[in-house]
Structures are given as C-alpha cells and as structure tokens.
Amino acid sequence: MNYGDGATGVTYKNDFPKVNYEVNLEARKTSGNDFFCGMTFPVNDDFCSLIVGGWGGPVVGLSCIDDADASDNETKILKRFDKNVWYKIKLQVTGSKITAWIDGEKLVDFEYQGHELSIRPEVTLSKPFGICSWITTSELRNIWVRELVQSNK
C-alpha cells in the first residue's frame, strides 16, 4: 500500500463474518511514521478498527470505543515497530470479546458488551473488512480468515 495523502488501503467487499472469526496476516512498514495496519472489521452489526503503529508509530489499540480513539481508550498499548520487519497480527472477534496478538503477544483483550463500537470517518471505505495505512507505505502478506467453532460448554 503506497504512501497516501491520508489513508490508503484495500477493502474486501463480499460477505464477511460478523462474529466468531479470526483474521491472520503479516504486515510491515517500509516508510512513514504512522499506522501501517489499520484493520477495520465487523463486530455483530457495528464496526471497529485495530490500529497497529498509530499516532506517530507506537500505538496499538481499538478505534473507536465509546467515541474514544485507540490513543485515548483502555485498549491503548505502546509498542516499538521497526521498518522493514514483518509482524504477525492475529485478531479474534467472538460474541463478547475482541482479542489481538502481535508476534504471539496478546496486546488487546477487550470485552465489548456495554460499550459503543465505531470507526473513524477516514476508514469508512474499509467496510465490511479492510486494511489501510496512514501516511505510511506498508506491505501485507499471508492474509486469511477462518470462522471459529463455538462449543456448547
């Protein structure tokens, strides 16, 4: 995804699961200093975004929760991301939680019941599922989605 004047990205426009699914991918930043993986995804009838490398480079979190961006809500984590390094990103959405890992480290573990989920206007074109970068050039590979089987236990 080339450096954009704001956001640039790719969007999957076909049917996409709304809950009980997992997304896996690898992403890397090649230039720029902001998010290199802004993954917008459905959560039931709402949408949310996982931001990786935002707000000048170190922010990981969900945008938006109760109208607060990833930089200003309880999911915010700071992590260093180097250029030209591939990061394995995994996102799971279940009936009650959004969970995300980077390189096997759980960074987001959010129970969304009772919270309002939304997205920023800049990523509206990423619905129902999309990945974008912000004033940053990035690359993606090995993207796959699987539905999660729910047990009755």
C-alpha positions in Angstrom: 0.0 0.0 0.0 1.7 3.2 -1.2 2.1 6.3 0.9 -1.2 8.1 0.8 -2.4 11.6 1.4 -4.1 10.3 4.5 -5.3 6.7 4.3 -4.6 4.2 1.5 -5.7 0.6 1.6 -7.5 -2.4 0.4 -11.1 -3.5 1.1 -12.9 -6.8 0.8 -16.5 -6.1 -0.3 -18.0 -9.6 -0.3 -19.8 -11.3 2.6 -17.7 -11.3 5.8 -18.4 -12.9 9.2 -19.9 -10.6 11.7 -18.8 -12.5 14.8 -16.9 -15.7 15.8 -14.0 -15.4 13.4 -10.2 -14.9 13.3 -8.0 -13.0 10.9 -4.3 -13.7 10.5 -1.9 -11.7 8.4 1.6 -10.3 8.2 2.3 -6.6 7.8 5.4 -4.4 7.7 6.1 -0.7 7.4 8.5 0.3 4.7 8.3 4.1 5.1 6.4 6.7 7.1 5.8 7.1 10.8 2.2 6.2 11.4 0.0 3.2 11.4 0.9 0.5 8.8 -2.0 -1.8 9.6 -5.4 -0.3 10.3 -7.7 -3.3 10.1 -11.4 -2.4 10.0 -13.8 -5.3 10.8 -17.4 -6.1 11.8 -18.5 -6.8 15.3 -22.1 -8.0 15.0 -23.8 -5.0 13.4 -21.1 -2.5 14.3 -17.6 -1.9 13.1 -14.2 -1.3 14.8 -10.6 -0.9 13.8 -7.4 -2.5 15.1 -4.7 0.1 14.8 -1.1 -1.1 14.7 1.6 1.6 14.8 -0.6 4.7 15.1 -0.2 8.2 16.5 3.4 8.6 15.4 4.3 4.9 15.4 3.9 3.2 18.8 0.1 2.9 19.5 -1.8 -0.4 19.3 -5.4 -0.4 20.2 -9.1 -0.3 19.0 -10.7 2.7 17.4 -13.2 3.6 18.5 -14.6 2.6 21.9 -17.3 4.9 23.3 -16.1 7.5 20.8 -12.5 7.4 22.0 -9.7 6.6 19.6 -7.1 3.9 20.2 -4.8 6.6 21.5 -7.3 7.6 24.2 -9.1 4.4 25.4 -8.4 1.4 27.7 -7.0 -0.8 24.8 -4.0 1.5 24.2 -0.6 -0.2 24.3 2.7 1.3 23.3 5.0 -1.0 21.2 8.0 -0.3 19.0 7.7 -1.2 15.4 10.8 -1.2 13.2 10.7 -0.5 9.4 11.1 -3.5 7.1 10.2 -6.0 9.8 7.3 -8.4 9.2 4.9 -8.6 12.2 2.4 -11.4 12.6 -1.0 -10.0 13.5 -4.0 -12.1 14.7 -7.4 -10.7 15.5 -10.3 -12.7 17.0 -13.9 -11.5 17.4 -16.3 -13.6 19.5 -19.7 -12.9 20.9 -18.2 -11.0 23.8 -14.5 -10.1 23.1 -12.1 -8.6 20.7 -8.6 -10.0 21.1 -5.5 -9.2 19.2 -1.9 -10.6 19.2 1.2 -9.3 17.5 4.0 -11.9 17.1 2.2 -14.2 19.7 2.0 -11.5 22.3 -1.6 -10.7 23.4 -2.0 -6.9 23.3 -5.7 -6.4 23.1 -8.2 -8.3 25.3 -11.4 -6.3 25.3 -14.9 -7.3 26.4 -17.1 -5.1 24.4 -20.5 -5.7 25.9 -21.9 -2.4 27.2 -19.6 -0.4 25.0 -20.3 1.5 21.8 -18.0 0.4 18.9 -17.4 2.7 15.9 -14.8 3.7 13.3 -13.2 7.0 12.4 -14.6 8.6 9.2 -11.3 8.1 7.4 -11.8 4.3 7.3 -15.4 4.2 6.2 -14.4 2.9 2.8 -12.8 -0.1 4.6 -16.1 -1.7 5.5 -17.0 -4.5 5.8 -13.4 -5.6 6.0 -10.3 -3.7 5.0 -6.8 -2.9 5.9 -5.2 0.6 5.4 -2.2 2.7 6.4 -2.0 6.3 7.3 0.6 8.5 5.5 2.8 5.4 5.6 3.9 2.8 3.0 3.3 -0.8 4.1 3.1 -4.3 2.8 0.7 -7.2 3.6 1.0 -10.9 3.0 -0.5 -14.2 4.1 -3.9 -12.8 4.9 -6.5 -15.4 5.9 -9.8 -15.6 7.7 -11.5 -18.5 9.5 -14.7 -18.9 11.3 -14.5 -20.0 14.9 -16.5 -23.0 16.0 -18.4 -22.3 19.2 -18.8 -25.1 21.7 -21.9 -25.5 23.9 -19.9 -26.0 27.1 
